[in-house]
Amino acid sequence: MAASTPHPEADTDSVQAGPISLGIDIGGTKIEGVAMDGDKHMLASFRIPTRKGNQAVYDDTVTLIRHLLDQLGPSQGTATVGLGIPGRVDANRGIVDDAVNLGIRHMALGLAVARATGLPVRVENDVNIAALGAASQADDTLVAPGTTPHSEAARDQSRRPASEPGRDGPKALPDQDDHVVAFINLGTGLAAGIIREGRIEHGASGAIGEIGHISVDHHRFPCKCGQCGCLETVASGSAAEALWPGIAHPMPDLIAQASQGNQHAQEVEDIIGHGIALAVQIVALTIDPAVIILGGGMSKIGQPLLDLVTEHLNRSAACSHFIASLSLPDRLRLAPADLPIAAIGAALAGRMAADSRPSDFIGKEIAS
């Protein structure tokens, strides 16, 4: 396994005997893990490069869990594990299917990790755990419209204790029936995670939030799913790479070129901006969340992305009193770029299952 990288500020001196929540985010390029105590203080964090295939993902996940436990030392209390991974996830059985970017067709990940570690494991889709992690920040570290990542307000946000291991950490959402948060993941693909009353919504088949494959775009670009005109073909990182090729991270260059009067850049920016705004409208009109968080790789662009999406939302509002009445720009937030929100969400998912639905764990009989 590649060398792991600890969190630069992790302080395990504050670890006391009590429940420990381990969260592991298994991504296409990296696997990131965090350890949190019962008060949701982040105690340790490690990151390693991702290796592909069932065996490699299993080996690296187990080794990372053991690294985190070793970092915490022998004084730790009982531990739970939450795992986030791309693909179709059967959270009740801990089974992952079609995690294409990881080279996994089918894998009983939850049971395998539970058997290897002796710990109860909860497995969730990666977008869902990122949604839970981002939603747990409430308004403490999310960047709102008009607040740039380098502004004084954003610096105030970044200094808040929620980002400091061993001090105040992610907060649980209040248990309110009307508190719904949507997380739109603008990564290689496009999908949404829905958090209602502080919990992940899965839907009947686990496909809730797969808005990237709603075929609504009039350009009718072909999608890898087999359809044409999927929202993902105009509102994702892969869409930006296809429409503005030749640059590793195209959005900053695209926005800059468009602002300088490049007509082709303006046309492409208009396609992508409209696509993301349409994704926001679809989520708003079907779920009606109080907060809509933009996350994923594209969100790291920061305020320029919020400005672009807001511009297109305002265009729709200008010709529709109904859309204007929804005040969609006011609901938008950017996920914090300096926190491992997906790993935090995985840890929260594992702990929440232990606290209220222990039957949701894989391997609970092994740990008992």
C-alpha positions as CSV (number, residue, x, y, z in Angstrom):
1,M,0.0,0.0,0.0
2,A,1.2,3.5,-0.7
3,A,2.4,5.6,2.2
4,S,-0.4,7.3,4.0
5,T,-0.6,11.0,4.8
6,P,-1.9,12.0,8.3
7,H,-4.0,15.1,8.9
8,P,-1.4,17.9,9.7
9,E,-3.3,19.1,12.8
10,A,-4.6,15.8,14.1
11,D,-4.1,15.7,17.9
12,T,-4.8,12.3,19.5
13,D,-3.9,13.6,23.0
14,S,-7.6,14.5,23.3
15,V,-8.7,10.9,22.6
16,Q,-10.7,9.4,25.5
17,A,-12.4,6.1,25.9
18,G,-15.7,6.4,24.2
19,P,-17.3,5.7,20.8
20,I,-15.1,6.2,17.8
21,S,-16.5,6.7,14.3
22,L,-14.3,5.9,11.4
23,G,-15.2,7.2,8.0
24,I,-13.6,6.1,4.7
25,D,-14.3,7.8,1.4
26,I,-13.2,5.5,-1.5
27,G,-12.7,7.7,-4.5
28,G,-11.5,7.2,-8.0
29,T,-8.1,8.8,-7.2
30,K,-7.7,8.6,-3.4
31,I,-9.0,6.9,-0.4
32,E,-9.4,9.2,2.6
33,G,-10.2,8.3,6.1
34,V,-11.1,10.2,9.3
35,A,-11.6,9.2,12.9
36,M,-14.1,11.1,15.1
37,D,-15.0,10.8,18.7
38,G,-18.5,10.7,20.3
39,D,-18.7,14.5,20.3
40,K,-17.9,14.5,16.6
41,H,-14.4,16.0,17.1
42,M,-12.1,15.0,14.2
43,L,-9.2,13.2,15.7
44,A,-7.2,11.8,12.8
45,S,-7.1,11.7,9.0
46,F,-5.2,9.7,6.5
47,R,-5.2,9.7,2.7
48,I,-3.7,7.2,0.2
49,P,-3.9,6.8,-3.6
50,T,-6.5,4.5,-4.9
51,R,-5.6,1.2,-6.5
52,K,-8.2,-0.4,-8.7
53,G,-9.8,-3.8,-8.4
54,N,-11.7,-5.7,-5.7
55,Q,-8.7,-7.0,-3.9
56,A,-6.8,-3.7,-3.9
57,V,-9.8,-1.7,-2.7
58,Y,-10.4,-4.2,0.1
59,D,-6.7,-4.4,1.1
60,D,-6.3,-0.6,1.2
61,T,-9.5,0.1,3.0
62,V,-8.7,-2.4,5.8
63,T,-5.1,-1.1,6.1
64,L,-6.3,2.5,6.3
65,I,-8.8,1.5,9.1
66,R,-6.0,-0.1,11.0
67,H,-3.8,3.0,10.5
68,L,-6.5,5.2,12.0
69,L,-6.9,2.9,14.9
70,D,-3.2,2.7,15.5
71,Q,-3.1,6.5,15.4
72,L,-5.7,6.7,18.1
73,G,-3.9,4.3,20.4
74,P,-5.2,1.7,22.9
75,S,-7.4,4.2,24.8
76,Q,-10.0,4.2,22.1
77,G,-13.6,3.1,22.8
78,T,-15.8,1.0,20.7
79,A,-15.5,1.8,17.0
80,T,-17.9,1.9,14.0
81,V,-17.0,2.1,10.4
82,G,-18.8,4.0,7.6
83,L,-17.7,3.5,4.0
84,G,-18.5,5.6,1.0
85,I,-17.9,4.3,-2.5
86,P,-19.1,5.0,-6.1
87,G,-21.4,2.7,-7.9
88,R,-24.8,1.1,-7.1
89,V,-24.7,0.4,-3.4
90,D,-27.1,-1.9,-1.5
91,A,-26.6,-0.2,1.9
92,N,-28.6,-2.9,3.7
93,R,-26.3,-5.7,2.5
94,G,-23.1,-3.7,2.0
95,I,-22.8,-4.8,-1.6
96,V,-21.3,-2.6,-4.4
97,D,-22.1,-3.1,-8.1
98,D,-20.7,-1.3,-11.1
99,A,-18.1,0.9,-9.5
100,V,-16.6,1.3,-12.9
101,N,-13.8,3.8,-12.1
102,L,-12.6,1.4,-9.4
103,G,-12.6,-1.7,-11.6
104,I,-15.4,-3.2,-9.4
105,R,-18.3,-5.1,-11.0
106,H,-19.6,-6.8,-7.9
107,M,-18.2,-6.8,-4.3
108,A,-19.6,-7.7,-0.9
109,L,-17.4,-4.9,0.6
110,G,-19.2,-4.5,3.9
111,L,-19.0,-8.1,5.0
112,A,-15.4,-8.4,3.9
113,V,-14.3,-5.4,5.8
114,A,-16.3,-6.4,8.9
115,R,-14.7,-9.8,8.9
116,A,-11.2,-8.4,8.6
117,T,-11.5,-5.7,11.2
118,G,-14.1,-7.2,13.6
119,L,-16.0,-3.9,13.5
120,P,-19.6,-3.2,12.4
121,V,-19.6,-1.5,8.9
122,R,-22.2,0.7,7.1
123,V,-21.7,1.1,3.3
124,E,-23.2,4.0,1.4
125,N,-22.9,5.6,-2.0
126,D,-20.2,8.2,-2.2
127,V,-22.5,11.1,-3.2
128,N,-24.9,10.2,-0.3
129,I,-22.1,10.4,2.3
130,A,-20.7,13.6,0.8
131,A,-24.2,15.0,1.1
132,L,-24.4,14.0,4.8
133,G,-21.0,15.4,5.5
134,A,-21.7,18.7,3.8
135,A,-25.1,19.0,5.3
136,S,-23.6,18.5,8.8
137,Q,-21.7,21.7,8.4
138,A,-25.0,23.6,8.2
139,D,-24.1,27.3,7.7
140,D,-20.8,27.1,9.7
141,T,-18.4,26.5,6.8
142,L,-20.5,26.6,3.7
143,V,-19.7,29.5,1.3
144,A,-22.8,31.4,0.5
145,P,-23.4,33.6,-2.6
146,G,-21.4,36.8,-2.5
147,T,-18.7,35.2,-0.2
148,T,-15.6,34.4,-2.1
149,P,-13.2,31.8,-0.9
150,H,-10.6,34.6,-0.3
151,S,-12.9,37.1,1.3
152,E,-12.8,38.1,4.9
153,A,-16.1,36.3,5.5
154,A,-14.7,33.1,4.1
155,R,-11.6,33.5,6.1
156,D,-13.8,33.9,9.2
157,Q,-15.5,30.7,8.2
158,S,-12.3,28.8,7.7
159,R,-11.1,29.9,11.2
160,R,-14.2,28.4,12.8
161,P,-13.5,25.5,15.1
162,A,-15.5,23.1,12.9
163,S,-12.5,22.6,10.7
164,E,-10.1,22.0,13.6
165,P,-9.4,18.4,14.7
166,G,-9.9,17.8,18.4
167,R,-12.2,20.7,18.7
168,D,-15.7,21.5,17.5
169,G,-16.5,19.3,14.6
170,P,-19.5,18.5,12.3
171,K,-22.8,19.2,13.8
172,A,-25.8,16.9,13.4
173,L,-28.7,18.4,11.6
174,P,-31.7,19.4,13.7
175,D,-34.6,16.9,13.7
176,Q,-37.1,19.0,11.8
177,D,-39.5,17.6,9.3
178,D,-39.0,20.5,7.0
179,H,-35.2,20.5,7.2
180,V,-34.2,19.1,3.8
181,V,-30.7,19.6,2.3
182,A,-29.7,18.6,-1.3
183,F,-26.1,18.1,-2.3
184,I,-25.4,18.4,-6.0
185,N,-22.2,16.6,-6.8
186,L,-20.5,18.2,-9.8
187,G,-17.8,15.7,-10.3
188,T,-16.9,13.5,-13.3
189,G,-20.6,12.8,-13.4
190,L,-23.7,14.5,-12.0
191,A,-25.8,13.3,-9.1
192,A,-27.6,14.6,-6.0
193,G,-27.7,13.4,-2.4
194,I,-30.8,14.1,-0.3
195,I,-30.7,14.6,3.4
196,R,-34.0,14.7,5.2
197,E,-34.2,15.2,9.0
198,G,-30.5,14.6,9.1
199,R,-30.6,11.2,7.4
200,I,-29.8,10.0,3.9
201,E,-32.7,9.3,1.6
202,H,-32.3,6.2,-0.6
203,G,-35.6,5.8,-2.4
204,A,-37.1,2.4,-3.4
205,S,-34.2,1.2,-5.5
206,G,-31.3,3.4,-4.3
207,A,-31.5,5.5,-7.5
208,I,-32.8,8.7,-5.8
209,G,-30.7,11.7,-6.9
210,E,-29.5,10.3,-10.2
211,I,-30.4,13.5,-11.9
212,G,-27.5,13.3,-14.3
213,H,-29.4,10.8,-16.4
214,I,-32.6,12.8,-16.9
215,S,-32.6,13.3,-20.6
216,V,-33.7,17.0,-21.0
217,D,-30.9,18.8,-22.8
218,H,-31.7,19.9,-26.4
219,H,-28.1,19.5,-27.6
220,R,-28.7,15.7,-27.4
221,F,-25.1,14.9,-26.7
222,P,-24.6,11.1,-26.3
223,C,-24.3,9.8,-22.7
224,K,-22.4,6.7,-21.5
225,C,-25.6,5.4,-20.1
226,G,-26.9,4.9,-23.7
227,Q,-29.3,7.9,-23.8
228,C,-28.8,11.2,-25.5
229,G,-29.3,14.6,-23.9
230,C,-28.6,13.5,-20.4
231,L,-28.0,16.4,-18.0
232,E,-24.6,15.0,-17.1
233,T,-23.5,15.7,-20.7
234,V,-23.7,19.4,-20.1
235,A,-23.4,19.8,-16.3
236,S,-20.4,17.9,-15.0
237,G,-16.6,17.8,-15.0
238,S,-16.6,15.3,-17.9
239,A,-18.9,17.7,-19.8
240,A,-16.5,20.5,-19.3
241,E,-13.6,18.4,-20.6
242,A,-15.6,17.3,-23.6
243,L,-16.8,20.8,-24.5
244,W,-13.6,22.7,-23.7
245,P,-10.9,20.0,-24.4
246,G,-7.1,20.1,-24.2
247,I,-6.9,21.4,-20.6
248,A,-6.6,19.3,-17.4
249,H,-9.0,21.5,-15.4
250,P,-11.0,23.4,-18.0
251,M,-13.5,25.4,-16.0
252,P,-11.2,28.1,-14.7
253,D,-9.8,28.7,-18.2
254,L,-13.2,28.6,-19.8
255,I,-14.6,31.2,-17.4
256,A,-11.5,33.4,-17.9
257,Q,-11.7,33.1,-21.7
258,A,-15.4,33.9,-21.7
259,S,-14.9,37.0,-19.5
260,Q,-12.3,38.2,-22.0
261,G,-14.7,38.1,-24.9
262,N,-13.9,34.7,-26.5
263,Q,-17.1,33.9,-28.3
264,H,-16.7,30.2,-28.4
265,A,-15.9,30.2,-24.6
266,Q,-19.0,32.2,-24.0
267,E,-21.1,29.7,-25.9
268,V,-19.6,26.7,-24.0
269,E,-19.9,28.5,-20.6
270,D,-23.6,29.2,-21.5
271,I,-24.2,25.5,-22.1
272,I,-22.6,24.4,-18.8
273,G,-24.1,27.3,-16.8
274,H,-27.5,26.5,-18.1
275,G,-27.1,22.8,-17.4
276,I,-26.1,23.3,-13.8
277,A,-28.8,25.8,-13.2
278,L,-31.3,23.3,-14.7
279,A,-30.0,20.6,-12.2
280,V,-30.6,23.1,-9.4
281,Q,-34.1,23.7,-10.6
282,I,-34.9,20.0,-11.0
283,V,-33.8,19.4,-7.4
284,A,-35.6,22.4,-6.1
285,L,-38.9,21.5,-7.9
286,T,-38.9,17.8,-7.0
287,I,-37.4,17.9,-3.4
288,D,-37.8,21.6,-2.4
289,P,-34.8,21.6,-0.1
290,A,-34.1,24.5,2.2
291,V,-30.4,24.5,1.2
292,I,-28.8,23.3,-2.1
293,I,-25.1,22.6,-1.7
294,L,-22.8,22.5,-4.8
295,G,-19.9,20.1,-4.3
296,G,-17.6,17.9,-6.2
297,G,-14.5,18.9,-8.1
298,M,-16.1,21.7,-10.1
299,S,-17.2,23.4,-6.9
300,K,-13.6,24.1,-6.0
301,I,-13.8,26.9,-8.6
302,G,-15.5,28.8,-5.9
303,Q,-17.4,32.1,-6.3
304,P,-17.1,32.2,-10.2
305,L,-19.2,29.0,-10.3
306,L,-21.8,30.4,-7.9
307,D,-21.9,33.6,-10.1
308,L,-22.4,31.5,-13.2
309,V,-25.2,29.4,-11.8
310,T,-26.9,32.4,-10.2
311,E,-26.8,34.3,-13.5
312,H,-28.7,31.4,-15.3
313,L,-31.1,31.0,-12.4
314,N,-31.9,34.7,-12.6
315,R,-32.5,34.4,-16.4
316,S,-35.2,31.8,-15.6
317,A,-36.6,33.9,-12.8
318,A,-36.8,37.0,-15.1
319,C,-39.4,35.2,-17.3
320,S,-41.2,33.3,-14.6
321,H,-42.8,34.7,-11.5
322,F,-43.1,31.2,-10.2
323,I,-39.4,30.5,-10.5
324,A,-38.6,33.9,-9.1
325,S,-40.7,33.2,-6.1
326,L,-38.6,30.2,-5.1
327,S,-35.5,32.4,-4.5
328,L,-33.2,29.7,-5.7
329,P,-30.0,31.7,-5.6
330,D,-30.5,32.3,-1.9
331,R,-30.6,28.6,-1.2
332,L,-27.2,27.9,-2.9
333,R,-24.1,27.1,-0.9
334,L,-20.6,25.8,-1.8
335,A,-19.3,22.8,0.0
336,P,-16.2,23.6,2.1
337,A,-13.0,22.9,0.1
338,D,-10.8,22.4,3.1
339,L,-12.7,19.6,4.9
340,P,-12.9,15.9,3.9
341,I,-16.7,16.1,3.9
342,A,-17.2,12.7,2.3
343,A,-15.1,10.9,4.9
344,I,-16.8,12.9,7.6
345,G,-20.2,11.9,6.2
346,A,-19.2,8.3,6.2
347,A,-18.2,8.5,9.8
348,L,-21.5,10.1,10.7
349,A,-23.5,7.5,8.7
350,G,-21.8,4.7,10.7
351,R,-22.4,6.4,14.0
352,M,-26.0,7.2,13.3
353,A,-26.7,3.6,12.3
354,A,-25.1,2.5,15.6
355,D,-27.1,5.0,17.6
356,S,-30.6,4.4,16.2
357,R,-30.6,1.5,13.7
358,P,-28.0,-1.1,14.7
359,S,-29.6,-3.6,12.4
360,D,-28.4,-1.5,9.5
361,F,-24.8,-2.6,10.1
362,I,-23.0,-5.3,8.2
363,G,-21.0,-7.6,10.4
364,K,-22.8,-6.6,13.6
365,E,-22.8,-10.3,14.6
366,I,-19.0,-10.4,14.1
367,A,-18.4,-7.4,16.3
368,S,-20.6,-8.6,19.1
